[in-house]
């Protein structure tokens, strides 16, 4: 049976509300969306007055309602990476003798792994396995393997309660009830990175407008996540300052820039006139900041302490560094193979919407594996805490 859901994602430059329809057996269909620019957040705080944040949320939801022809009264909220913390718990089981691993063994081990308390006050919104190990073999499919012991690493995505409370109050004031909280970062990682590459550990670099997010993904889990306060908006601001352009002209010029060889550029001013800039002058401004973003990402990757496979692939997404030649540029700095995947969507098929689309897919993945409807007592998430094989949401 198909169900219709809505999800809202708070990026660093825009609020995106999506309305989708689907079921556990088929891919979700995007029915409509609302994209509203706003000033985002920095260091745990909104970069604009409360009433402007409320207005952006309301406009995004209303646009999605008009686009989809559906009224939104319940919504899933994507928690931004800036309000997320990753925790892990490694546990083991030992058997009397070597034997084949059964489903019941996996259930017992996962129940043990999930016996974990988050840091004070923080809320667990996802619980998922990063890997299982039977003997010397690491896998995501331990059932049927032989061994006298088994280990599991479970990853916990926890959310800052202050963000949850703030968004809940804002949505309730607009008569919209929150159905659940999810991580867009996890959603886009699972959407963009194939399972076989996640099994070897993959790295996703999401360059947004004000922030850049570094994600390490293994199995079905985030195993490391860090955010730093540099993004494509800083390149735009540098161009605006250096060329005495408006931010709109600077953004247009940035998106026309090509890493490596390229032609001279132009941007359109408020009177419709083209203003020309040599590629050399644009590069003098763009490249130092782009290098700073890439270097900071590289430092985080090196100090994360996550051991990468020699075949581990890096992924680049987000709208902040959406310029031609970006993959080759970043690949040279990281000295790694870098891919720039496109979201498989008819609408919003741009890297700048990958987090929002990943959030919507994660909603349907979660709904299909965990009943988030009210139980007999009317309480949300009646099955929360039970073992399932994919994601755990609260």
JOSULZI-V33287 format. One line per field, one symbol per residue. ss: DSSP state (~ for helix, > for strand, _ for the rest). psi: psi as a letter, one per 20 degrees, with the letter a starting at -180 (. if undefined). burial: b if it has 24 or more other C-alpha atoms within 12 Angstrom, else e. A space follows every 10 residues. Layout:
ss = ???
psi = ???
burial = ???
//
This chain:
ss = __>>>>>>>> ___>>>>>>> >>>__>>>>> >>>>>>>___ >>__>>___~ ~~~~~~~~~~ ~~~~~~~~__ ___>>>>>__ ~~~>>>>>>> >>>>>>>>>> __~~~~~~~~ ~~~_______ __>>>>>>>> >>>>__>>>_ _____>>>>> >>>>>>>>>_ ~~~~~~~~~~ ~~____>>>> >>_~~~~~~~ ~~__~~~~__ _>>>>>>___ _>>>>>>>__ >>>>>>>>__ _~~~~~~~~~ ~~~___~~~~ ~~~~~~_>__ ____>>>>__ ___>>>>_~~ ~~~~~~~~~~ ~~~~~~~~~~ ~~~_______ ___>>>>___ ___>_~~~~~ ~~~~___>>_ __________ ~~~~~~~~~~ ~~~~~~~~~_ __________ __________ ____
psi = pqqprqqppn aiiqpppqpr pariiqqqpo hrqpopqajb qpljqqkrqg hhgggggghg gghhghhijq poiqqpppoq hikqppqqop rrqpqhrprq prhhgggggh hghimpprqp hqppiqoqph qqpocjppri mhpiqqrjrp qqopqpoqqo hhgghghghg hhijkppphr prohggghgh ghpqhhhhhj pqppoooagi qpppppppck qpiqpqpqlq ahhhgghggg ghilrrhggg ggggiiqpqb qrrqrqqpai jjqppqpqhg gghhgggghg hgghghgggg hhihjpoqqh jpqqqpaqih kmqpjhghgh hhgilqppqn qppmqgqkmq hijhgghhgg hhghgghhip ojrqahiiqq lhjpiqprid qpq.
burial = eeebbbbbbb bbbbbbbbbb bbeeeeebbb bbbbbbebbb bbeeebeeee eebbebbbbb bbbbbeebeb ebebbbbbbb bbbbbbbbbb bbbeeeeeee beeebbebbb bbbbebebee ebbbbbbbbb bbbbbeeebb bbeebebebb bbbbbbbbbb bebbeebbeb beeeebbbbb bbbbbbbbbb bbbeeebbbb bbbbbbbbbb bbbbbbbbbb bbbbbbbbbb bbbbbbbbbb eebebebebb bbbbbbbbbe eeeebbbeee eeeeeebebe ebbebbbebb bbbbbbbbeb beeeeeebee ebbbbbbbbb bbbeebbbbb beebebebbb bbbebeebee bbbbbbbbbb bbbbbbbbbb bbbeeeeeee beebbbbbbb bbbb
//
